[in-house]
Amino acid sequence: MRLRPGYLAPLLLSLIPLAASAEVRLDTPRGGWRQGSGDGEHFMQQVNYPASSVNVAEDQADTARIKGAITGLAKAPQGPGRLVVNGIDMPLKINEDGGFDRPFVFPGGSNSVEVRSPDGQQKRRVQFYSLGRGGASARLRVVLSWDSDNTDLDLHLVTPDGGHVWYGERSLANGAALDVDVTTGYGPEMIATPTPLKGQYLVYVNYYGGGYRSDEDGSSSPGQALTIGQITVISEEGTANEKQQSFLVPMRQPGELTLVKSFSYP
């Protein structure tokens, strides 16, 4: 029997197993209501250069992390995914196995978290209401993220009374504190205060170190020639009067310290 031309094509295609489509999975946060305890919430990531991955404490509380995976990827992700928290769009480190894990300080009240795959084709979004940890909510928050891996940018904030918040002095008597310090690329880093002083604030970014990429043979070579940092200033967070402002700052080499923004509160 002679088969018609093209007859075998559909038959052969039907025998080929279909590849699983990529899917974003969020293990935490989950939607709904929750009560944060404050126990096991670690926001300093310890690392030695050269750094190749995010090091989150094993006992990091689920109420202070964004964790999950992008499953079904045909190959290791090329570049970061995207993380959108309460309207702030940031890069998200995706490991070779598709997993991601970031410490994050969520404000009390309503929150939304969205994770997108590196190609932007898949995403997962959750909303939840956090009852907080019994403390006062931040009325002023400054968030830093950046677009290169294996790179450490540091956030600095000078308060109206001359106080200086940075990783070397994480909290001040006036209430301002460094909530998250990320040393392995992308961020975010956060400085917040529930009792902001009236007056002028100065936001600095320091290119602390990194600026390389890890090669397959275990060596390192120069990475991006230019790292772009994004600063977002949020005031009256979680209220009807909330305001957000974002600014971009180019960082070229380790050791560089840049004044990004001066602003007045209120």
N, C-alpha and C positions, 0 to 999 in steps of 0.2 A: 504494500500500500504506500502510495506517495503522499507525504504530508505537505500541506499548503505552506508556502513561504511565510515565515513569521509565526507559525503555529507553536514552535517550541519555546519562543521567547517568554510568553506568559507562564508557561509551565515551569520553565527554569526559575523564573523570578519567584514563583510561589514556593519553590523549594529552599530559597535562601532565607534564613531566619532574619526577622526584622530587628534592627538595632534598637535598644531601649532609648527612648527620648530622654534628654537631660531634664532634671527636676531639681528645684531648690528646696531643701529641707531645713526647717528651722526647729532645732531642739529647744532653744530658749532665746528670747522670751516667748511665752505662750499667751494667747489671747485670754481676756477675761479680767478678773479682779485678783490682786495679789497684795501681800503684806511683806515688805522687806524687813529683815531682821538686823542687817548690818554685820552679822557674823560671817566670817570667811570672805569678805569683800576686799580683794587685793588689787591695787591699782598701779603698782610699780612693777615693770617687767625687767628682770635682771638679765643681762646679756653680755657676752664678750665678743668683741669684733674679731674676725668678720662674722656677722650674724646672718643666718639664712632662714630663720623662721620665728614666729611669734611664740614666746614662752609664757603661757598663762599658768598660774598656780593650779596644781591638781585639785585642790580643795576650794577653788574659786566658787563663790556662791552663784547659783543660777539667777538670782535676782539682780546680779551686777555683771552680766556677760551676754554676748551675742554669739551663739554657737550653732553650728549646723554643717551642712554639706551640700554641694551640688553634685548629684549622682548622675550617672549615665553619660558623662563626658567621654567623647571618643579619644581624647588625648589630654595630657596635662594642660591646665589652663594657661593661655598666653596673656599675661597681664592680669591686673586686679579685677575683681568684681566691683559692684557699686553697693554702697550702704547708705540708705536714706533714713535718718532718725529725726522725727518731728520736723521734716522739711529740710534738714541739712544733708546735702548730698556729698558723700566722701568716698574715696577708694577703699576697697576691702581686700585684705590679703587672702588669697586662695592658695592652699597648699597643693602639692602635686597630687594628692589623693582626693582633691575636691573639697576638703574640709576647711572650715574657718572658725576662729575662736578669738573674740576680743573682749577685754574688760570694758564696761561702760557704766557710767553713773546716770541712772534715769531719774528725772525729776518726778516729784509727786504729781498726781493727777493723770490726765489722759496722755498716752504715748502711742506713737505708731512707728513701726520698724519695717523697712522693706529691703530685701536683699535681691540683687540682680546678678545674673551670670555675666562673665566677662564679655560675651557677645551681645548682651542685652536682650536675648531672645526669651529667657526664662526669668521669672521673678516670683517671690513669695512675700506676702505682706500680712502683718498681724497688728492688732490694736489691743491695748490693755490699759487698765487703770491701776496705778500704783498708789498704795496708801502710804508709801515712804517708810522711813525708819524712826518716826517719832520726832525728828528734828525739823527745823524750819526749812522751807523750800528756798532754792537759790533765786534771788531777784536779779542777779547779774551773773552771766556765764560767758566765758570766752573759750572757743573751741578752735584747735589747730589741726588740720590734716594736710597731707602732701602727697605728691604723685609718683614717688620713687620708692622702690623696695630697698632693703638693706641700708637704710639711711636714717640718721637720727637728727631730727629738728627738735628744738626745745622752745617751749613757750615761756615768756617772761611777762609779768604784769607789775607795773609800778602804780601804787594807789595814791590818792590825793594827799595822804599824810606822809608820803615818802617811803612807805613800805614797799618791799620788793619780793614778789612770790616767784619762785622758780624751783627746779628740782633740788637745789641746795638748801632752800628754806621753804618747805612745803606748806606751811601755814603761818598766819599772822594773827596777832591779838585782835585786829579789827574784823576778823571773820573770813578773810579771803584765804583760799587754800587751793593747792594743786591737787585735783582729784585723780587725774590719770596721767602717767608718764610712760609713753611708749618709746622704745629705743630701736625698733627693728623695721621701721618703714611704715608709711601711710598714715599712722596715727589711728584714732584721734587722741590728742592731749586736751585736757580741760582744766581751767581755773574758774572757780565759782565762789560766790559769797551770798549768804542770806541777808547780810546787813551792809550793803554797799554804802560807802561814804559819799557825800556830795562833793563834787569837784572834778578835776581832770585826771584821767587815767592814761597811761602810756602802755602800748602793747608792742613788745619786741619779739623777734624770732631769731634764734641762734642756730646756725648750721653746725651742730656739734661734731658729727663724724659720719663715716660711711662713704657713700658716693662710689660704690663698686658693685660688681655683680659676681656671683659665685659660678665658676665654670665647672664642667662635668668632671674634670680631673682633680677637683678639690682646690684648685688655685683660685685667685680672684683677679679681676681686671677692672679698669675704669668703667663705671656705669653711665647713667645719664649725665650729660654735660651740664644740664640745667634742671633743678628741682623747683617745682612751683608749689608754694605753700598757700593754703586757704585759711584765712582767719574769719570766724563768724562770731559776732558780738550779739548776745541775746539779753534783753532786759525785760523784766516783769514776766518771766517765763511761766507759761501755763495759765495766764490770766487773759482777760479780754483786752488788756493794754500791751500784750506782748509785741516786741519789735525785734526784728532780725536784720543785721547788716553783714555782708560778706565782702572780703577784700582779698585780692591775690597778690602774692609777693614772690618774685624770682630769687632763688638762692643758688649761688654758683660754686662755692667751695667751702670746705670745712673751716671753721673759725670766723665766718662772716656773721656779724650781728646787725640786724636791720630794724629800725623803728618802722613798724607797719602802720600804726594808727594811734592818734590821740583823740580822746572823746571825753565828753562831760556827762556825768550822771547827776541828777536825772536828765 
